[in-house]
């Protein structure tokens, strides 16, 4: 594979129907990094919505070379001095894994040096807190510190490309967790994909194919805070238990509920993202959450600005509303068209995310996918009844036709 070019071949189409039912797979593959092409990963794993693990992913990353060192017990540990010198005193998000807060753990902020002190002073005492530094936007805080690079397979990233360019909060995270820290049962934000690479340490994952989580609902439709294999077996759920080793990356597809444990001290780099292969799932999730908002405040339907209030509530609960989604589609569409019609060897427009570029077939698939999801959006009553939304959808649909025939 080329180190900077994301190539889709002519056999890939955004209208491909999944040829593999995730519930029919027997095991999750573990493949050497770069053993398959980007096009094969896109078609076989992203479009089929199936997990996979890649080995030897972070060999060249600065964080793997410098964030870990041999401690006095001759074991790998955090390189405290290096981290203090190169990152400094910043505020970091931390959770207490012993304290539940609604459907998550209790969250607060610490000074990074204070967290490193906690890490260094841990003992085997049963009374020591289990503090997990997670969802840390380090790359956003220090954009010029190149401590890793997005693996090529995961680099078609509409979500973070858009958010970074618009200077909004992104979905690129660092996790530093002691042995025994864990993340409760959940699926990822927006029904996005996620990838997670262990810099060092080991994680245990339990993953459920989409729909299997419904077997765990209580009488009110609520899912459990935490799961284990015994519960899943009792409920006749299909699930996969995975041990993710050091220097491995896992791809978690849309809608796969999971729970994760750090079975040793662990550092990982994580992204949430979406692109042309799952943009339809993102739209369906967004529109379903809008229906829940409308149902929740149906008694207020006669109030002034009811629709605007629904968009505000959707943004607060889901993290995105219809305006945000349309903005993102318009951004990707404009970047794609500019890249195609004004391309040359040094064309900055062709750069998508983390210095990767797309070939023409990829742009073609991306634009076709935008057109497809816009047609679905036009069926939504909120879109149909709002001239601003409808006109923006129609403009997007018409603009994507400019690319027809360019590749063929």
Phi, psi and omega per residue, in radians:
X1 nan 2.519 3.015
X2 -1.215 2.524 -3.040
X3 -1.295 -0.308 -3.073
X4 -2.222 -0.161 -3.055
X5 -1.892 2.163 3.070
X6 -1.660 1.842 -3.035
X7 -1.861 2.190 2.933
X8 -1.816 2.375 3.125
X9 -1.509 3.034 -2.995
X10 -1.184 -0.256 -3.120
X11 -1.436 -0.214 -3.100
X12 -1.428 2.342 3.093
X13 -2.374 2.559 3.115
X14 -1.318 -0.142 3.130
X15 -1.723 0.165 3.121
X16 -1.071 2.272 3.018
X17 -1.482 2.458 -3.139
X18 -0.992 2.197 -3.137
X19 -1.601 -0.159 3.128
X20 -2.194 2.182 3.039
X21 -1.405 2.128 -3.125
X22 -0.925 -0.510 3.138
X23 -1.275 -0.223 -3.127
X24 -1.646 -0.168 -3.089
X25 -1.295 2.558 -3.037
X26 -1.647 -0.663 3.139
X27 -2.587 2.828 3.108
X28 -1.682 2.178 -3.033
X29 -1.211 2.599 3.016
X30 -2.131 1.992 -3.009
X31 -2.103 2.520 3.005
X32 -1.096 2.467 3.097
X33 -0.997 2.384 3.136
X34 1.234 0.268 3.108
X35 -1.398 -0.328 3.022
X36 -2.195 2.791 -3.130
X37 -1.346 2.843 3.050
X38 -1.039 -0.713 -3.131
X39 -1.092 -0.682 3.103
X40 -1.159 -0.716 3.103
X41 -1.101 -0.771 -3.137
X42 -1.024 -0.831 -3.057
X43 -1.329 -0.750 -2.996
X44 -1.508 -0.504 -3.060
X45 -1.993 -0.907 -3.138
X46 -1.155 -0.866 -3.097
X47 -1.214 -0.557 3.083
X48 -1.453 -0.156 3.088
X49 1.066 0.843 -3.063
X50 -2.125 2.349 3.128
X51 -1.191 2.777 3.030
X52 -2.746 2.687 3.072
X53 -2.037 2.368 3.050
X54 -1.974 2.404 3.140
X55 -1.738 2.843 3.077
X56 0.958 0.889 -3.024
X57 -1.609 -0.640 -2.926
X58 -1.886 0.370 -3.058
X59 -0.962 -0.643 -3.032
X60 -1.711 0.090 -3.081
X61 -1.368 2.436 3.122
X62 -1.044 -0.694 -3.106
X63 -1.140 -0.604 3.118
X64 -1.216 -0.628 -3.137
X65 -1.284 -0.592 -2.904
X66 -2.096 -0.320 -3.087
X67 -1.444 -0.214 -3.117
X68 -2.147 2.609 -3.118
X69 -2.649 2.909 3.090
X70 -1.420 2.205 -3.128
X71 -1.579 -3.034 -3.081
X72 -1.141 -0.375 3.112
X73 -1.596 0.203 3.135
X74 1.094 0.600 3.087
X75 -2.147 2.717 3.064
X76 -1.198 2.417 -3.138
X77 -2.680 3.041 3.069
X78 -1.087 2.431 3.035
X79 -1.500 1.465 -2.982
X80 -1.014 -0.822 -3.088
X81 -1.077 -0.747 -3.131
X82 -1.125 -0.774 -3.124
X83 -1.112 -0.710 3.103
X84 -1.103 -0.736 -3.075
X85 -1.221 -0.677 -2.996
X86 -1.675 -0.326 3.140
X87 -1.948 -0.730 3.052
X88 1.433 -2.934 -3.089
X89 -1.462 1.794 3.053
X90 -2.252 2.802 3.060
X91 -1.467 2.383 -3.105
X92 -2.252 2.552 3.109
X93 -1.445 2.334 -3.078
X94 -2.359 2.532 3.022
X95 -2.075 2.624 3.027
X96 -1.706 1.898 -3.026
X97 -1.210 -0.117 3.108
X98 -1.650 -0.090 -3.052
X99 -2.139 2.124 3.120
X100 -1.514 2.411 3.073
X101 -2.346 1.796 -3.002
X102 0.958 -2.079 -3.088
X103 -1.788 0.416 3.138
X104 -2.512 -2.930 3.044
X105 -1.690 2.747 3.109
X106 -1.100 2.277 -3.021
X107 -2.071 2.498 3.096
X108 -2.709 3.098 3.122
X109 -1.939 2.600 3.056
X110 -2.338 2.755 2.894
X111 -1.212 2.388 -3.084
X112 -1.008 -0.697 3.116
X113 -1.102 -0.639 3.115
X114 -1.119 -0.698 3.109
X115 -1.157 -0.714 3.112
X116 -1.105 -0.605 3.053
X117 -1.101 -0.790 3.075
X118 -0.989 -0.795 -3.098
X119 -1.056 -0.763 -3.074
X120 -1.248 -0.509 -3.011
X121 -1.678 0.108 -3.130
X122 -1.104 2.544 3.063
X123 -2.227 -3.076 3.087
X124 -1.482 0.135 -3.141
X125 -1.055 2.421 3.112
X126 -1.227 -0.253 -3.074
X127 -1.584 -0.114 -3.119
X128 -1.190 2.416 3.124
X129 -1.244 2.630 3.063
X130 -1.806 1.638 -3.060
X131 -1.792 2.188 -3.029
X132 -1.993 1.986 3.047
X133 -1.408 1.995 -3.048
X134 -2.554 2.793 -3.112
X135 1.013 0.671 -3.124
X136 -1.528 2.098 -3.139
X137 -1.465 0.980 -3.067
X138 -1.110 -0.723 -3.122
X139 -1.114 -0.599 3.082
X140 -1.249 -0.675 3.107
X141 -1.174 -0.634 -3.086
X142 -2.258 1.260 -3.006
X143 -1.088 -0.387 -3.105
X144 -1.670 0.048 3.080
X145 -1.611 1.813 -3.036
X146 -1.603 1.307 -3.064
X147 -1.543 -0.110 3.024
X148 -2.815 2.978 3.006
X149 -2.348 2.395 3.128
X150 -0.950 2.226 3.065
X151 -1.010 2.531 -3.031
X152 -0.953 -0.683 -3.099
X153 -1.041 -0.508 -2.991
X154 -1.856 0.256 -2.920
X155 -1.596 -0.110 2.967
X156 -1.474 1.587 -2.907
X157 -2.220 1.574 -3.130
X158 -1.140 -0.678 -3.011
X159 -1.115 -0.967 -3.085
X160 -1.299 -0.550 3.041
X161 -0.996 -0.827 3.135
X162 -1.142 -0.854 -3.050
X163 -1.141 -0.693 3.130
X164 -1.152 -0.779 -3.125
X165 -1.116 -0.589 -3.135
X166 -1.573 0.060 3.122
X167 0.996 0.796 3.069
X168 -1.938 2.941 3.098
X169 -1.030 2.304 -3.100
X170 -1.779 -3.037 -3.141
X171 -2.159 0.834 3.056
X172 -2.017 2.152 -2.946
X173 -2.331 2.650 2.914
X174 -1.930 2.401 3.074
X175 -2.124 2.286 3.031
X176 -2.268 1.950 -3.034
X177 -2.288 2.383 3.050
X178 -1.297 2.850 3.059
X179 -0.925 2.295 3.130
X180 1.671 -0.205 3.063
X181 -1.278 2.701 -3.007
X182 -2.758 2.855 3.101
X183 -2.075 2.248 -3.083
X184 -1.110 2.963 -3.124
X185 -1.088 2.208 -3.075
X186 -2.907 2.922 2.843
X187 -2.020 2.831 -2.958
X188 -1.384 2.714 -3.068
X189 -0.898 2.420 3.092
X190 1.144 0.069 -2.925
X191 1.165 0.547 -3.128
X192 -1.298 2.941 2.867
X193 -1.324 2.831 2.895
X194 -2.484 2.688 2.959
X195 -2.295 2.592 -3.110
X196 -2.490 2.214 -3.137
X197 -2.057 2.193 3.079
X198 -1.408 2.069 3.027
X199 -1.280 -0.784 2.898
X200 -2.652 2.847 -3.117
X201 1.648 -3.141 -3.078
X202 -2.329 2.477 3.063
X203 -2.106 2.618 2.949
X204 -1.896 2.252 3.102
X205 -2.026 2.445 2.847
X206 -2.058 2.137 -3.106
X207 -2.113 2.438 3.102
X208 -2.039 2.276 3.038
X209 -1.033 2.652 -3.115
X210 -0.929 2.313 3.128
X211 1.752 -0.467 -3.142
X212 -1.174 -0.470 -3.141
X213 -1.118 -0.400 -3.126
X214 -1.096 -0.457 3.121
X215 -1.222 -0.201 -3.100
X216 -1.757 -0.052 -3.102
X217 -1.174 2.542 3.009
X218 -1.515 -2.994 -3.078
X219 -1.109 -0.346 3.127
X220 -1.736 0.095 -3.138
X221 1.468 0.177 -3.131
X222 -1.489 2.517 3.075
X223 -1.632 2.716 -3.134
X224 -1.190 2.686 3.084
X225 -1.233 -0.665 3.126
X226 -2.478 2.737 -3.083
X227 -2.323 2.927 2.923
X228 -2.635 3.051 -3.075
X229 -1.091 -0.598 3.141
X230 -1.095 -0.797 3.116
X231 -1.083 -0.774 -3.111
X232 -1.125 -0.657 3.106
X233 -1.181 -0.729 3.116
X234 -1.053 -0.636 -3.107
X235 -1.585 0.094 3.104
X236 1.049 0.706 3.116
X237 -1.540 2.468 2.947
X238 -1.428 2.319 -3.126
X239 -2.673 2.884 3.105
X240 -2.229 2.296 3.014
X241 -1.834 2.215 -3.048
X242 -2.241 2.408 2.926
X243 -1.804 2.054 3.113
X244 -1.713 2.133 -3.060
X245 -1.620 3.015 3.042
X246 -0.977 2.443 3.060
X247 1.233 0.344 3.073
X248 -1.989 2.567 3.068
X249 -2.019 2.375 3.069
X250 -1.938 2.394 3.026
X251 -1.754 2.058 3.124
X252 -1.879 1.997 -3.060
X253 -1.324 3.078 -3.117
X254 -1.097 2.330 2.983
X255 1.356 0.099 3.075
X256 -1.500 1.857 3.078
X257 -1.190 2.571 -3.082
X258 -2.750 2.779 2.988
X259 -2.313 2.537 -2.993
X260 -2.343 2.360 3.092
X261 -2.126 2.446 2.944
X262 -1.539 1.878 -3.085
X263 -1.507 -0.162 2.904
X264 -2.413 3.005 2.932
X265 -0.959 2.360 -2.970
X266 -2.529 2.471 2.901
X267 -2.067 2.362 3.080
X268 -2.459 2.712 2.999
X269 -1.924 2.270 -3.055
X270 -2.289 2.485 2.963
X271 -2.253 2.533 2.775
X272 -1.796 2.470 -3.115
X273 -2.843 2.858 2.989
X274 -2.566 2.900 -3.097
X275 -2.767 -2.799 -3.045
X276 -1.092 -0.455 -3.047
X277 -1.382 -0.334 3.100
X278 -2.270 0.267 -3.095
X279 -1.110 -0.547 3.091
X280 -1.102 -0.714 3.115
X281 -1.118 -0.643 3.124
X282 -1.118 -0.778 3.128
X283 -1.095 -0.796 -3.132
X284 -1.075 -0.692 3.111
X285 -1.141 -0.729 3.105
X286 -1.085 -0.827 -3.094
X287 -1.201 -0.612 3.088
X288 -1.157 -0.662 3.100
X289 -1.220 -0.545 3.037
X290 -1.129 -0.701 3.088
X291 -1.040 -0.682 3.116
X292 -1.146 -0.690 3.109
X293 -1.093 -0.832 -3.125
X294 -1.068 -0.739 3.127
X295 -1.114 -0.667 -3.092
X296 -1.135 -0.595 -3.086
X297 -2.063 0.528 -3.104
X298 -1.017 -0.532 -3.140
X299 -1.113 -0.302 -3.089
X300 -1.802 0.296 -3.005
X301 -1.077 -0.414 -3.130
X302 -1.536 -0.064 -3.119
X303 -1.207 2.687 3.061
X304 -1.098 2.493 3.094
X305 1.023 0.630 3.138
X306 -1.030 -0.781 -3.090
X307 -1.146 -0.702 3.105
X308 -1.117 -0.673 3.124
X309 -1.140 -0.670 3.099
X310 -1.074 -0.711 3.121
X311 -1.115 -0.684 3.105
X312 -1.119 -0.757 3.134
X313 -1.165 -0.661 3.116
X314 -1.111 -0.749 3.128
X315 -1.097 -0.695 -3.115
X316 -1.214 -0.683 -3.047
X317 -1.547 -0.628 -3.038
X318 -1.756 -0.428 -3.103
X319 1.653 -0.005 -3.105
X320 -2.801 2.536 3.012
X321 -2.178 -3.013 -3.069
X322 -1.111 -0.657 3.108
X323 -1.080 -0.797 3.140
X324 -1.059 -0.773 -3.093
X325 -1.126 -0.771 3.102
X326 -1.133 -0.705 3.082
X327 -0.994 -0.778 -3.127
X328 -1.132 -0.788 3.123
X329 -1.068 -0.729 3.129
X330 -1.124 -0.679 3.124
X331 -1.103 -0.866 -3.120
X332 -1.128 -0.715 3.135
X333 -1.076 -0.779 -3.127
X334 -1.142 -0.789 3.118
X335 -1.066 -0.694 -3.113
X336 -1.165 -0.818 -3.133
X337 -1.127 -0.728 3.109
X338 -1.084 -0.687 -3.130
X339 -1.140 -0.652 -3.089
X340 -1.304 -0.774 -2.993
X341 -1.595 -0.140 3.128
X342 -2.316 0.739 -3.015
X343 -1.627 2.566 2.958
X344 -2.739 -3.100 -3.035
X345 -1.051 -0.569 -3.093
X346 -1.856 0.366 -3.048
X347 -1.191 1.942 3.135
X348 -1.200 -0.431 3.139
X349 -1.110 -0.463 -3.093
X350 -1.342 -0.266 3.120
X351 -1.293 2.200 -3.065
X352 -1.746 -1.079 -3.044
X353 -2.636 2.318 3.073
X354 0.968 0.645 3.068
X355 1.260 0.209 3.040
X356 -1.489 2.670 3.077
X357 -2.121 2.757 3.111
X358 -1.894 2.623 2.984
X359 -1.496 3.014 -3.045
X360 -1.055 -0.683 -3.140
X361 -1.082 -0.625 3.119
X362 -1.145 -0.796 3.091
X363 -1.048 -0.686 3.130
X364 -1.069 -0.822 3.116
X365 -1.101 -0.735 -3.138
X366 -1.063 -0.797 -3.116
X367 -1.208 -0.674 3.069
X368 -1.089 -0.652 3.138
X369 -1.175 -0.680 3.084
X370 -1.097 -0.787 3.127
X371 -1.056 -0.717 -3.128
X372 -1.102 -0.807 -3.089
X373 -1.252 -0.533 3.083
X374 -1.130 -0.665 3.081
X375 -1.080 -0.663 3.076
X376 -1.174 -0.691 -3.129
X377 -1.092 -0.613 -3.122
X378 -1.156 -0.252 3.084
X379 -1.460 -0.246 -3.110
X380 -1.289 2.277 -3.091
X381 -1.061 -0.563 3.120
X382 -1.159 -0.703 3.097
X383 -1.170 -0.815 -3.084
X384 -1.081 -0.573 -3.038
X385 -1.641 0.032 -3.132
X386 -2.110 1.982 -3.026
X387 -1.117 -0.597 3.121
X388 -1.120 -0.854 3.109
X389 -1.049 -0.832 -3.063
X390 -1.092 -0.768 -3.137
X391 -1.127 -0.662 3.110
X392 -1.160 -0.677 3.087
X393 -1.125 -0.767 3.140
X394 -1.106 -0.682 3.117
X395 -1.140 -0.764 3.092
X396 -1.031 -0.800 -3.118
X397 -1.062 -0.759 -3.137
X398 -1.192 -0.693 -3.118
X399 -1.112 -0.661 -3.102
X400 -1.161 -0.384 3.104
X401 -1.196 -0.315 3.134
X402 -1.056 -0.462 -3.066
X403 -1.538 -0.189 -3.116
X404 -0.993 2.262 3.072
X405 1.562 -0.230 -3.106
X406 -1.147 -0.760 -3.130
X407 -1.419 -0.740 -3.050
X408 -1.148 nan nan
